[in-house]
Amino acid sequence: MKKIALFTLVSLLLLPLLAAGCASQKAASPTPTPETGTVEITLDDFSAQANVTKFVETPYPGTVTVRLGSNHTTGYNWVVTEIVHPEVIVELSNDYEESATGLVGAGGTELWVFNTTDTGLAIIRMSYSQPWTGGDKDIYTVTVNVNIR
C-alpha cells in the first residue's frame, strides 16, 4: 500500500513538470519567423538551397526590399515571374549593383523594391534564368510571402 501511495504522490508531483515540458516542445516547433520588410539572399546562399521561400511582414503603407545575389556577366538575371494579389503590392523599381571589387566577372546584387498598396497577403515569385530562347531557366527561385498589416 505504501508503494502505491508513494507512486501516486510522485506521479502527481511530476505530472505538471511533464506537461510543461511537452508544452515547451510545441512552442519550439519550426515555424518560419517573418522578417521585417527586407529579404537578402546571396548567390552563395543558393548553393545550399536552389529554391528559397521567405516570409516578410510590413506595414501599409510601406515597402518590401528584395536583394538577390546576381552575376550579369554569366547571362543570368532575376525576373519577377508572378505577383499573387497585385492589388496589395506592386513593383516600384529594379536595379543591378555591380560588385565593389571592380573585378571583371565579379557578381553583384539585384535590388527590387515593391510598394504596398493595401493590407492583405501577397506572394512574389522570382526566377534566376538566362532570358534568351534555349537559355537555362529557373536555376534558382525565390518565393516571398508578404503579410501587409
LOGUKOL-897410 format. One line per field, with one value per atom (N, C-alpha, C): residue number from 1; x, y, z; atom name; residue in three letters. Coordinates in pm, whole numbers. Layout:
nr: [NUM; ...]
u: [X; ...]
v: [Y; ...]
w: [Z; ...]
atom: [CA; ...]
rest: [ALA; ...]
***
This chain:
nr: [1; 1; 1; 2; 2; 2; 3; 3; 3; 4; 4; 4; 5; 5; 5; 6; 6; 6; 7; 7; 7; 8; 8; 8; 9; 9; 9; 10; 10; 10; 11; 11; 11; 12; 12; 12; 13; 13; 13; 14; 14; 14; 15; 15; 15; 16; 16; 16; 17; 17; 17; 18; 18; 18; 19; 19; 19; 20; 20; 20; 21; 21; 21; 22; 22; 22; 23; 23; 23; 24; 24; 24; 25; 25; 25; 26; 26; 26; 27; 27; 27; 28; 28; 28; 29; 29; 29; 30; 30; 30; 31; 31; 31; 32; 32; 32; 33; 33; 33; 34; 34; 34; 35; 35; 35; 36; 36; 36; 37; 37; 37; 38; 38; 38; 39; 39; 39; 40; 40; 40; 41; 41; 41; 42; 42; 42; 43; 43; 43; 44; 44; 44; 45; 45; 45; 46; 46; 46; 47; 47; 47; 48; 48; 48; 49; 49; 49; 50; 50; 50; 51; 51; 51; 52; 52; 52; 53; 53; 53; 54; 54; 54; 55; 55; 55; 56; 56; 56; 57; 57; 57; 58; 58; 58; 59; 59; 59; 60; 60; 60; 61; 61; 61; 62; 62; 62; 63; 63; 63; 64; 64; 64; 65; 65; 65; 66; 66; 66; 67; 67; 67; 68; 68; 68; 69; 69; 69; 70; 70; 70; 71; 71; 71; 72; 72; 72; 73; 73; 73; 74; 74; 74; 75; 75; 75; 76; 76; 76; 77; 77; 77; 78; 78; 78; 79; 79; 79; 80; 80; 80; 81; 81; 81; 82; 82; 82; 83; 83; 83; 84; 84; 84; 85; 85; 85; 86; 86; 86; 87; 87; 87; 88; 88; 88; 89; 89; 89; 90; 90; 90; 91; 91; 91; 92; 92; 92; 93; 93; 93; 94; 94; 94; 95; 95; 95; 96; 96; 96; 97; 97; 97; 98; 98; 98; 99; 99; 99; 100; 100; 100; 101; 101; 101; 102; 102; 102; 103; 103; 103; 104; 104; 104; 105; 105; 105; 106; 106; 106; 107; 107; 107; 108; 108; 108; 109; 109; 109; 110; 110; 110; 111; 111; 111; 112; 112; 112; 113; 113; 113; 114; 114; 114; 115; 115; 115; 116; 116; 116; 117; 117; 117; 118; 118; 118; 119; 119; 119; 120; 120; 120; 121; 121; 121; 122; 122; 122; 123; 123; 123; 124; 124; 124; 125; 125; 125; 126; 126; 126; 127; 127; 127; 128; 128; 128; 129; 129; 129; 130; 130; 130; 131; 131; 131; 132; 132; 132; 133; 133; 133; 134; 134; 134; 135; 135; 135; 136; 136; 136; 137; 137; 137; 138; 138; 138; 139; 139; 139; 140; 140; 140; 141; 141; 141; 142; 142; 142; 143; 143; 143; 144; 144; 144; 145; 145; 145; 146; 146; 146; 147; 147; 147; 148; 148; 148; 149; 149; 149]
u: [81; 0; 87; 202; 292; 349; 379; 435; 336; 208; 106; 90; 88; 75; 196; 315; 436; 437; 401; 393; 293; 178; 75; 126; 190; 243; 349; 442; 548; 487; 390; 323; 255; 187; 118; 215; 332; 431; 502; 524; 595; 505; 376; 284; 285; 279; 286; 418; 528; 658; 662; 606; 599; 513; 399; 309; 376; 448; 519; 627; 696; 798; 739; 623; 556; 510; 460; 413; 529; 645; 759; 809; 793; 831; 744; 614; 525; 563; 600; 637; 765; 850; 977; 968; 847; 834; 880; 938; 996; 889; 860; 770; 851; 823; 902; 882; 990; 984; 986; 883; 881; 992; 1048; 1145; 1066; 1127; 1057; 1098; 1020; 1033; 1152; 1249; 1367; 1405; 1435; 1487; 1622; 1723; 1856; 1914; 1947; 1999; 2118; 2231; 2350; 2350; 2433; 2448; 2501; 2589; 2640; 2528; 2427; 2314; 2240; 2236; 2165; 2239; 2368; 2441; 2391; 2336; 2280; 2136; 2063; 1922; 1884; 1845; 1816; 1680; 1587; 1453; 1426; 1422; 1414; 1277; 1219; 1094; 1120; 1076; 1093; 956; 946; 824; 857; 778; 804; 675; 690; 580; 618; 523; 550; 421; 433; 311; 258; 134; 77; 55; 100; 182; 327; 395; 534; 595; 715; 784; 843; 868; 940; 1063; 1180; 1304; 1356; 1390; 1446; 1582; 1688; 1825; 1872; 1901; 1939; 2075; 2162; 2290; 2268; 2350; 2334; 2469; 2484; 2606; 2568; 2550; 2508; 2611; 2738; 2840; 2819; 2736; 2707; 2583; 2514; 2393; 2267; 2284; 2169; 2122; 1992; 1937; 1805; 1763; 1640; 1522; 1411; 1286; 1173; 1077; 956; 868; 837; 755; 607; 578; 438; 426; 321; 281; 137; 118; -16; -75; -191; -260; -189; -178; -114; -193; -312; -388; -333; -244; -188; -38; 28; 172; 208; 291; 333; 483; 544; 687; 709; 802; 832; 959; 1066; 1191; 1275; 1373; 1468; 1600; 1710; 1843; 1944; 2051; 2163; 2280; 2336; 2452; 2573; 2673; 2794; 2875; 2960; 3046; 3138; 3163; 3253; 3399; 3429; 3568; 3618; 3528; 3569; 3632; 3635; 3695; 3601; 3659; 3580; 3523; 3395; 3331; 3279; 3304; 3256; 3104; 3038; 2894; 2855; 2726; 2672; 2544; 2457; 2330; 2219; 2107; 1987; 1900; 1858; 1777; 1637; 1538; 1398; 1326; 1243; 1161; 1016; 933; 790; 715; 611; 532; 402; 366; 239; 129; 18; -93; -219; -216; -329; -283; -366; -335; -377; -316; -350; -227; -246; -137; -103; 26; 72; 187; 211; 323; 398; 530; 617; 702; 695; 778; 880; 1006; 1115; 1199; 1262; 1341; 1473; 1580; 1713; 1736; 1737; 1739; 1821; 1849; 1905; 1785; 1760; 1634; 1616; 1720; 1705; 1650; 1599; 1547; 1659; 1632; 1731; 1820; 1810; 1889; 1836; 1921; 1879; 1771; 1670; 1557; 1548; 1505; 1476; 1592; 1714; 1830; 1809; 1764; 1726; 1589; 1512; 1384; 1370; 1293; 1263; 1113; 1053; 914; 912; 855; 845; 697; 661; 525; 520; 431; 427; 296; 306; 190; 193; 99; 93; -13; 28; -67; -94]
v: [-118; 0; 126; 123; 236; 265; 158; 175; 247; 210; 272; 419; 450; 588; 670; 615; 684; 708; 607; 618; 726; 729; 829; 968; 986; 1115; 1164; 1077; 1114; 1147; 1069; 1093; 1228; 1261; 1390; 1507; 1488; 1594; 1610; 1500; 1504; 1536; 1511; 1533; 1679; 1780; 1918; 1949; 1894; 1915; 1852; 1734; 1666; 1744; 1792; 1871; 2000; 2066; 2189; 2162; 2050; 2012; 1986; 1922; 1896; 2026; 2118; 2246; 2325; 2321; 2394; 2330; 2200; 2133; 2183; 2200; 2250; 2392; 2474; 2612; 2619; 2518; 2519; 2461; 2426; 2366; 2466; 2417; 2507; 2578; 2702; 2786; 2900; 2941; 3048; 3179; 3248; 3377; 3484; 3567; 3669; 3772; 3813; 3922; 4051; 4162; 4289; 4363; 4352; 4435; 4412; 4329; 4311; 4164; 4122; 3988; 4005; 3935; 3944; 3804; 3764; 3630; 3644; 3588; 3594; 3473; 3479; 3364; 3243; 3265; 3154; 3084; 3160; 3100; 3000; 3025; 2936; 2805; 2800; 2674; 2568; 2612; 2519; 2482; 2574; 2550; 2635; 2571; 2642; 2711; 2663; 2721; 2769; 2901; 2961; 3026; 3006; 3073; 3158; 3283; 3377; 3431; 3471; 3530; 3670; 3770; 3909; 3972; 4055; 4138; 4283; 4363; 4504; 4582; 4708; 4788; 4842; 4887; 4962; 5104; 5204; 5197; 5164; 5103; 5067; 5004; 4949; 4885; 4752; 4667; 4542; 4549; 4525; 4528; 4386; 4347; 4214; 4234; 4188; 4197; 4055; 4028; 3894; 3896; 3804; 3790; 3758; 3817; 3800; 3823; 3767; 3790; 3804; 3927; 3952; 3908; 3893; 3852; 3708; 3631; 3493; 3484; 3597; 3596; 3570; 3543; 3519; 3650; 3660; 3770; 3728; 3806; 3778; 3845; 3775; 3832; 3797; 3887; 3857; 3774; 3651; 3564; 3573; 3616; 3625; 3708; 3791; 3857; 3815; 3737; 3695; 3806; 3852; 3965; 4098; 4133; 4260; 4382; 4361; 4473; 4521; 4444; 4486; 4515; 4477; 4505; 4517; 4616; 4638; 4663; 4628; 4653; 4803; 4858; 5000; 5025; 4942; 4961; 4835; 4831; 4721; 4777; 4751; 4797; 4686; 4692; 4599; 4678; 4630; 4692; 4604; 4657; 4580; 4561; 4461; 4433; 4551; 4579; 4689; 4655; 4528; 4489; 4544; 4567; 4616; 4510; 4386; 4278; 4235; 4207; 4160; 4022; 4003; 3875; 3861; 3960; 3953; 3975; 3902; 3916; 4044; 4071; 4189; 4153; 4250; 4232; 4299; 4229; 4292; 4337; 4461; 4523; 4550; 4490; 4508; 4579; 4675; 4742; 4730; 4684; 4669; 4762; 4826; 4919; 4853; 4865; 4811; 4910; 4861; 4946; 4922; 4822; 4790; 4685; 4654; 4547; 4414; 4307; 4174; 4088; 3979; 3884; 3888; 3877; 3874; 3775; 3729; 3638; 3692; 3703; 3745; 3625; 3585; 3473; 3528; 3483; 3530; 3413; 3432; 3326; 3382; 3305; 3339; 3256; 3321; 3250; 3326; 3257; 3323; 3351; 3478; 3516; 3475; 3434; 3404; 3263; 3242; 3111; 3008; 2899; 2795; 2816; 2934; 2961; 2882; 2862; 2791; 2870; 2800; 2864; 2813; 2900; 2866; 2794; 2843; 2785; 2800; 2919; 2946; 3011; 2989; 3058; 3110; 3217; 3277; 3302; 3263; 3295; 3377; 3498; 3586; 3598; 3544; 3558; 3683; 3775; 3907; 3923; 3956; 3993; 4143; 4213; 4359; 4393; 4459; 4488; 4634]
w: [0; 0; 0; 74; 78; -61; -137; -271; -362; -353; -438; -399; -270; -224; -268; -255; -295; -447; -524; -669; -709; -645; -675; -642; -529; -488; -586; -622; -717; -853; -896; -1024; -1025; -917; -909; -909; -850; -848; -983; -1052; -1180; -1298; -1288; -1399; -1448; -1359; -1409; -1480; -1429; -1495; -1633; -1644; -1773; -1870; -1824; -1909; -1954; -1866; -1901; -2005; -1991; -2088; -2225; -2230; -2358; -2420; -2339; -2391; -2451; -2386; -2440; -2569; -2584; -2709; -2823; -2798; -2902; -2942; -2848; -2876; -2959; -2949; -3019; -3160; -3206; -3338; -3445; -3553; -3652; -3734; -3697; -3776; -3830; -3954; -4012; -3935; -3908; -3843; -3950; -3955; -4060; -4040; -4151; -4149; -4167; -4137; -4148; -4273; -4376; -4494; -4586; -4548; -4631; -4642; -4764; -4790; -4857; -4807; -4866; -4878; -5003; -5029; -5126; -5087; -5173; -5268; -5370; -5459; -5383; -5286; -5204; -5129; -5083; -5012; -5100; -5230; -5321; -5344; -5315; -5331; -5233; -5119; -5021; -5053; -5116; -5146; -5267; -5376; -5501; -5502; -5421; -5417; -5276; -5258; -5125; -5107; -4988; -4952; -4829; -4835; -4723; -4683; -4556; -4503; -4452; -4495; -4461; -4409; -4306; -4259; -4279; -4324; -4346; -4325; -4287; -4268; -4400; -4395; -4506; -4457; -4525; -4646; -4611; -4705; -4682; -4805; -4787; -4898; -4853; -4952; -4932; -5024; -4966; -5042; -5056; -5179; -5206; -5271; -5203; -5255; -5285; -5413; -5454; -5523; -5483; -5549; -5697; -5782; -5926; -5993; -6112; -6188; -6335; -6379; -6517; -6620; -6579; -6676; -6723; -6650; -6689; -6778; -6796; -6876; -6794; -6667; -6580; -6519; -6499; -6423; -6360; -6260; -6188; -6257; -6263; -6314; -6217; -6208; -6133; -6225; -6184; -6267; -6232; -6107; -6068; -5940; -5938; -5815; -5790; -5683; -5645; -5559; -5594; -5530; -5558; -5687; -5722; -5676; -5621; -5568; -5433; -5369; -5241; -5247; -5357; -5370; -5518; -5551; -5690; -5694; -5807; -5826; -5845; -5766; -5773; -5854; -5828; -5901; -5899; -5991; -6000; -6051; -5978; -6017; -5998; -6078; -6061; -6006; -5895; -5833; -5858; -5928; -5955; -5827; -5828; -5713; -5687; -5563; -5525; -5554; -5583; -5610; -5743; -5837; -5968; -6057; -6011; -6090; -6202; -6318; -6431; -6396; -6418; -6390; -6248; -6164; -6026; -6024; -5939; -5927; -5857; -5861; -5795; -5723; -5713; -5643; -5722; -5734; -5791; -5676; -5683; -5578; -5633; -5571; -5608; -5493; -5526; -5426; -5470; -5376; -5400; -5305; -5355; -5277; -5234; -5106; -5059; -5093; -5145; -5186; -5104; -5018; -4931; -4830; -4732; -4638; -4699; -4653; -4701; -4719; -4789; -4815; -4963; -4993; -5132; -5143; -5264; -5290; -5411; -5397; -5507; -5544; -5669; -5717; -5816; -5800; -5884; -5931; -6048; -6109; -6161; -6143; -6193; -6318; -6435; -6563; -6665; -6776; -6893; -6985; -7018; -7081; -7228; -7295; -7437; -7460; -7580; -7618; -7608; -7538; -7518; -7396; -7333; -7212; -7093; -6994; -6873; -6800; -6753; -6683; -6540; -6451; -6311; -6241; -6262; -6192; -6042; -6002; -5863; -5865; -5759; -5746; -5604; -5593; -5464; -5460; -5348; -5320; -5193; -5202; -5086; -5050; -4934; -4882; -4798; -4833; -4769; -4694; -4566; -4485; -4465; -4526; -4516; -4413; -4305; -4198; -4181]
atom: [N; CA; C; N; CA; C; N; CA; C; N; CA; C; N; CA; C; N; CA; C; N; CA; C; N; CA; C; N; CA; C; N; CA; C; N; CA; C; N; CA; C; N; CA; C; N; CA; C; N; CA; C; N; CA; C; N; CA; C; N; CA; C; N; CA; C; N; CA; C; N; CA; C; N; CA; C; N; CA; C; N; CA; C; N; CA; C; N; CA; C; N; CA; C; N; CA; C; N; CA; C; N; CA; C; N; CA; C; N; CA; C; N; CA; C; N; CA; C; N; CA; C; N; CA; C; N; CA; C; N; CA; C; N; CA; C; N; CA; C; N; CA; C; N; CA; C; N; CA; C; N; CA; C; N; CA; C; N; CA; C; N; CA; C; N; CA; C; N; CA; C; N; CA; C; N; CA; C; N; CA; C; N; CA; C; N; CA; C; N; CA; C; N; CA; C; N; CA; C; N; CA; C; N; CA; C; N; CA; C; N; CA; C; N; CA; C; N; CA; C; N; CA; C; N; CA; C; N; CA; C; N; CA; C; N; CA; C; N; CA; C; N; CA; C; N; CA; C; N; CA; C; N; CA; C; N; CA; C; N; CA; C; N; CA; C; N; CA; C; N; CA; C; N; CA; C; N; CA; C; N; CA; C; N; CA; C; N; CA; C; N; CA; C; N; CA; C; N; CA; C; N; CA; C; N; CA; C; N; CA; C; N; CA; C; N; CA; C; N; CA; C; N; CA; C; N; CA; C; N; CA; C; N; CA; C; N; CA; C; N; CA; C; N; CA; C; N; CA; C; N; CA; C; N; CA; C; N; CA; C; N; CA; C; N; CA; C; N; CA; C; N; CA; C; N; CA; C; N; CA; C; N; CA; C; N; CA; C; N; CA; C; N; CA; C; N; CA; C; N; CA; C; N; CA; C; N; CA; C; N; CA; C; N; CA; C; N; CA; C; N; CA; C; N; CA; C; N; CA; C; N; CA; C; N; CA; C; N; CA; C; N; CA; C; N; CA; C; N; CA; C; N; CA; C; N; CA; C; N; CA; C; N; CA; C; N; CA; C; N; CA; C; N; CA; C; N; CA; C; N; CA; C; N; CA; C; N; CA; C; N; CA; C; N; CA; C; N; CA; C; N; CA; C; N; CA; C; N; CA; C; N; CA; C; N; CA; C; N; CA; C]
rest: [MET; MET; MET; LYS; LYS; LYS; LYS; LYS; LYS; ILE; ILE; ILE; ALA; ALA; ALA; LEU; LEU; LEU; PHE; PHE; PHE; THR; THR; THR; LEU; LEU; LEU; VAL; VAL; VAL; SER; SER; SER; LEU; LEU; LEU; LEU; LEU; LEU; LEU; LEU; LEU; LEU; LEU; LEU; PRO; PRO; PRO; LEU; LEU; LEU; LEU; LEU; LEU; ALA; ALA; ALA; ALA; ALA; ALA; GLY; GLY; GLY; CYS; CYS; CYS; ALA; ALA; ALA; SER; SER; SER; GLN; GLN; GLN; LYS; LYS; LYS; ALA; ALA; ALA; ALA; ALA; ALA; SER; SER; SER; PRO; PRO; PRO; THR; THR; THR; PRO; PRO; PRO; THR; THR; THR; PRO; PRO; PRO; GLU; GLU; GLU; THR; THR; THR; GLY; GLY; GLY; THR; THR; THR; VAL; VAL; VAL; GLU; GLU; GLU; ILE; ILE; ILE; THR; THR; THR; LEU; LEU; LEU; ASP; ASP; ASP; ASP; ASP; ASP; PHE; PHE; PHE; SER; SER; SER; ALA; ALA; ALA; GLN; GLN; GLN; ALA; ALA; ALA; ASN; ASN; ASN; VAL; VAL; VAL; THR; THR; THR; LYS; LYS; LYS; PHE; PHE; PHE; VAL; VAL; VAL; GLU; GLU; GLU; THR; THR; THR; PRO; PRO; PRO; TYR; TYR; TYR; PRO; PRO; PRO; GLY; GLY; GLY; THR; THR; THR; VAL; VAL; VAL; THR; THR; THR; VAL; VAL; VAL; ARG; ARG; ARG; LEU; LEU; LEU; GLY; GLY; GLY; SER; SER; SER; ASN; ASN; ASN; HIS; HIS; HIS; THR; THR; THR; THR; THR; THR; GLY; GLY; GLY; TYR; TYR; TYR; ASN; ASN; ASN; TRP; TRP; TRP; VAL; VAL; VAL; VAL; VAL; VAL; THR; THR; THR; GLU; GLU; GLU; ILE; ILE; ILE; VAL; VAL; VAL; HIS; HIS; HIS; PRO; PRO; PRO; GLU; GLU; GLU; VAL; VAL; VAL; ILE; ILE; ILE; VAL; VAL; VAL; GLU; GLU; GLU; LEU; LEU; LEU; SER; SER; SER; ASN; ASN; ASN; ASP; ASP; ASP; TYR; TYR; TYR; GLU; GLU; GLU; GLU; GLU; GLU; SER; SER; SER; ALA; ALA; ALA; THR; THR; THR; GLY; GLY; GLY; LEU; LEU; LEU; VAL; VAL; VAL; GLY; GLY; GLY; ALA; ALA; ALA; GLY; GLY; GLY; GLY; GLY; GLY; THR; THR; THR; GLU; GLU; GLU; LEU; LEU; LEU; TRP; TRP; TRP; VAL; VAL; VAL; PHE; PHE; PHE; ASN; ASN; ASN; THR; THR; THR; THR; THR; THR; ASP; ASP; ASP; THR; THR; THR; GLY; GLY; GLY; LEU; LEU; LEU; ALA; ALA; ALA; ILE; ILE; ILE; ILE; ILE; ILE; ARG; ARG; ARG; MET; MET; MET; SER; SER; SER; TYR; TYR; TYR; SER; SER; SER; GLN; GLN; GLN; PRO; PRO; PRO; TRP; TRP; TRP; THR; THR; THR; GLY; GLY; GLY; GLY; GLY; GLY; ASP; ASP; ASP; LYS; LYS; LYS; ASP; ASP; ASP; ILE; ILE; ILE; TYR; TYR; TYR; THR; THR; THR; VAL; VAL; VAL; THR; THR; THR; VAL; VAL; VAL; ASN; ASN; ASN; VAL; VAL; VAL; ASN; ASN; ASN; ILE; ILE; ILE; ARG; ARG; ARG]
***
